[in-house]
């Protein structure tokens, strides 16, 4: 039944009562409304909708003149309210049950309180309350923030007075004041980052997040690393100490483009080390001064099956990688940090790509740019690659082909200068059925199977390489054998490093020598001899 209110009348509705005014709807077992005072009181299974705000209570009193509300649950505590998005007020007003309202749209935040006032600008001013800024269970959230007072601006921010963070009812953090952005993208201070490591000791950073439109954002994080001093001050040590600034720029201007650039600037207060040995101080060691490292990650869909990708990571000097990597033993056992860029076409039945790789030498503490007499580094220049995946050939036989055209040079200022050459690498793979023979690694005893057993599938890798020779400094030449190594051995580049994609840091275990000139004289011959071991014949 629909009843229009009149001045001087008090209306009482029972059994599935509904009160509507504008976009606000109250449903309850009983509703009383005084037209003169413009006050409404609802009792029993109360469901409240006010624009995008939904409430659940046992008793609610609404003063439309003062724009205030008081509410209680069945046990006398604060009632539960939740702010919705991705659903219109009209759609919310049409829902009748608690379950329907709880599941509608998306929850941006929820709170429990015994009373609040709603402002002209749409903000809510809460009394003592409990606040949860997430899409969580409305009635039983796993965590919450209790506060003595709060101002909530839907889609903008929440300002909390004396907040305490509770996880499963246990208080874990108490603050005098807290500001939380509620918008999908809002500028502001993030939580401080407190870390520690055996290299750089206690570290503190304070991030500041800045939105630069819908498709760009920037994070600035000034901080300080307090460092760890070595037991013997006359020796060098890993790690950094001093002020620093970390920056991260993220972008996604289109659905087909995204990436980020990250840069950290450090003013290192630790003493400078000998570039050959990080455990030895440089003569007349001064402070290490400004240092930096950064990365660039870019992904792009170029259309028509073409894609582009770049992964670049550079350090201002070779020792900085170990100074900022917690597992320093791991850090100092590798030679290179790779950077790669690729443009490729991926079809349904083939792959073609052009790749460029650069590897930074982190064995020594020389700067990235300069004329230091560092050993040569074997670099891969643009590599053309074409591959046909394994496809059915005839009967039970399948096969695939992969071709790579590899120009390569060694670069460095060591004696011997620079060498270059070209190599063609070809691989072919085939698989077939061999009745009566067990598959490798199946755990069965070797030998033929009894009659009637299903045929076992066995694959063989056939690898053929055209021999290529590349000049090395000092007259040594590096040879490519015409076969592969052990099956469990990762692919190797011609200088002993691992193929990109087999680890973020490339290289082989470090030798005992420390002198770069000695490395240049011995390294080429020693590694070349290791690569000339007889190759295992391909499977037939």
FENBELQUI-V840763 format. One record per backbone hydrogen bond with DSSP energy under -1.0 kcal/mol. CO is the residue of the C=O (numbers start at 1). NH is the residue of the N-H. If there is no record, write none. Layout:
CO_NH, CO_NH
This chain:
6_9, 9_35, 11_33, 13_31, 17_28, 19_26, 21_24, 24_21, 25_49, 26_19, 27_47, 28_17, 29_15, 30_43, 31_13, 32_41, 33_11, 34_38, 34_39, 38_64, 39_34, 40_62, 41_32, 42_60, 43_30, 44_29, 46_57, 47_27, 48_55, 49_25, 50_53, 52_84, 53_50, 54_82, 55_48, 56_80, 57_46, 58_44, 59_72, 60_42, 61_70, 62_40, 63_67, 63_68, 67_118, 68_63, 69_116, 70_61, 72_58, 72_59, 73_76, 77_73, 79_113, 80_56, 81_111, 82_54, 83_108, 85_106, 88_92, 89_93, 90_94, 92_95, 97_101, 98_102, 99_103, 100_104, 106_85, 109_83, 110_132, 111_81, 112_130, 113_79, 114_71, 115_127, 116_69, 117_125, 119_122, 123_119, 124_152, 125_117, 126_150, 129_147, 130_112, 131_145, 132_110, 132_134, 134_136, 142_168, 144_166, 145_131, 146_164, 147_129, 149_161, 150_126, 151_159, 152_124, 153_156, 153_157, 156_182, 156_183, 157_153, 158_180, 159_151, 160_178, 161_148, 163_175, 164_146, 165_172, 165_173, 166_144, 167_170, 170_167, 173_165, 176_162, 178_160, 180_158, 188_209, 193_205, 195_203, 197_201, 200_227, 201_197, 202_226, 203_195, 204_224, 205_193, 207_190, 208_220, 209_188, 210_218, 215_252, 216_212, 217_250, 218_210, 219_248, 220_208, 221_246, 222_206, 223_244, 224_204, 225_242, 232_235, 241_269, 242_225, 243_267, 244_223, 245_265, 246_221, 247_263, 248_219, 249_261, 250_217, 251_259, 254_257, 256_301, 258_299, 259_251, 260_297, 261_249, 262_295, 263_247, 264_293, 265_245, 266_291, 268_289, 270_288, 272_282, 275_365, 277_280, 279_236, 280_274, 282_285, 286_272, 289_268, 291_266, 292_316, 293_264, 294_314, 295_262, 296_312, 297_260, 298_310, 299_258, 300_308, 303_306, 305_346, 306_302, 307_344, 308_300, 309_342, 310_298, 311_340, 312_296, 314_294, 316_368, 319_323, 320_324, 326_328, 327_331, 328_332, 330_333, 335_362, 336_506, 337_360, 339_358, 340_311, 341_356, 342_309, 343_354, 344_307, 345_352, 350_347, 351_387, 352_345, 353_385, 354_343, 355_383, 356_341, 358_339, 360_337, 366_318, 372_374, 377_411, 379_409, 380_357, 383_355, 384_405, 385_353, 386_403, 387_351, 388_401, 391_399, 394_397, 397_393, 397_394, 398_431, 399_391, 400_429, 401_388, 402_427, 403_386, 404_425, 405_384, 406_423, 407_381, 408_421, 409_379, 411_377, 414_417, 419_410, 421_408, 423_406, 424_466, 425_404, 427_402, 428_462, 429_400, 430_460, 431_398, 432_458, 434_437, 436_449, 439_442, 450_453, 456_434, 458_432, 460_430, 461_539, 462_428, 468_480, 470_478, 472_475, 476_472, 478_470, 484_536, 486_489, 491_499, 493_496, 497_493, 499_502, 506_336, 515_519, 516_520, 517_521, 518_522, 519_523, 522_526, 523_527, 524_528, 525_529, 526_530, 527_531, 530_533
